[in-house]
């Protein structure tokens, strides 16, 4: 695959807080877990990071909160090689959270709290497009 193109993803970033839990948990009782981790999440961030396997230049237009989750995600995304200059730090909202609960059988459910994702509006996206095009005339796709 050609590696001198730019792919731009637009959308959500979440901090996925993943807890592995016991299947014996009952309603209104504690569910004890065996593992906990924080992962990069959000459909658009996942797509952007996957696209890095196909080309060198992948950008993401998104929003994060000015909190420990958003700043950690931003740091990891930059280290992975994602173009992050179009990720806005939202001073009014927290970073989106995905609370993922995985049972012993690998079944999971997720509670999503959107946070800064809700503040990504069409006008802001449109404002970035001329800048992206001027810097990266090899733009092939935005999704």
N, C-alpha and C positions, 0 to 999 in steps of 0.2 A: 504494500500500500504506500502511496505517496506520503512523504513525511514533511513537506514544506507548505502545508496548508494550515488554516486556522479554523478551528471549530469553536463555536460559542454556545454555551448552554445558559438557559435563563430559568431561574426558579429557586426552589427551596434549599436551605441548608439547615440541618438539625444536628444536635448532639444526641446520638443514640446512646441512652443509658440502658445497658443490657444486664438484666438480672436473671440468673438461672434459678428456678424455684422447684420446690418439691410438688409432686402431683397430689400429695395428700393434703394440700392446703384446703381449708374449708372457709366458707363465707363467714365474715366477721372475726376471723382468727388470723394470727400471724402466719405468714408463709415464710418458711426458712429457706434460704438460698445457699448455693454452693459456690457461686462465682458471680463477680460483678466486673464490668468493664465499660469504658466509654469509647464509642466508635464514631467516626465521621459518618454522617447520615444526611438524609434528604434526597429525594429522587434526582434532583438536578445535580447536586454535588456527586452523587454516585455515578451518574452518566458522564459527567465531566472527567472524573478520575479514571473511569474505564476508557474513555476516548484517548487518554494520554498514551495508551498502548498502541494506538493507531497513528498518532501524529504528535509532533513536538510541541505544537502551539494550541493549547486549549484554554479558553477563558470562560469565566463564569460571572454572570450578572446576578447578584443576589444581595441579601442583607443578613447581617448578624448583629447581635446585641453587643454592647461594650461590657462584656462579662467574661468570666473565666472560660466558659464553654466556647463562646465566639472567638476569643483571642487564641485559644488552643487550636481550634479548627483552622483558623486563618494561618497560624504558624505551620501546622501539618500540611495544609494544602500547598503553601509556598514551597516547603521542603520536597513535596512530591512533584513539583514543577508546574503546577497550575498557575495560569496568569490570574492574579487576584486583585489587580488594580480596579476592577469593576465591582468588587464586593464592598458595599457600604457598611460602615459601622453605625448602627442606629442607636442614638443616645436616649431614645424614648421607649424602647422595647427590648426585652430579653431575647437571646438566641432561641430559635425553635428547639424544642425538646421532643424526642421520641423515647418514651418509656417502654422498652421492649421487655416482655416477660416470657421466658422460655422454660417449658417444663421438662421433666426427665425424659420424655418421649420426643423431644425436639419440636413440639407444637408451640407456637408463639402467638401472642397478641401484642398490639402496640397502641399506646395512648399517645396521640400527637398534640402538642401544645404549640401552635404556630409562631407566636411571638413576632419577631422582626420580619418573618416571611410575609405576614399580612400587610406590611408597609411597602412592599415592592410593587410599585404601581406602573402602569403602562407609560406614563409620561417620562418617568425616570429611565426606563428601558430605552425609549425613543431618543432621549438625550445622549445616551452612550453610543448609539449606532454610528453617527458621523465620526466620532473620535476613534472608534474601533476600526472603521473603514480606512480612515486616513493613516493610522499606524500599521494596519495589517491589510494591505490591498489584496492579499491572497485569501480573504474570507470566503469560505465555501458554504457554511451552514450555520444557521442559528436555530436552536430548538429549545 
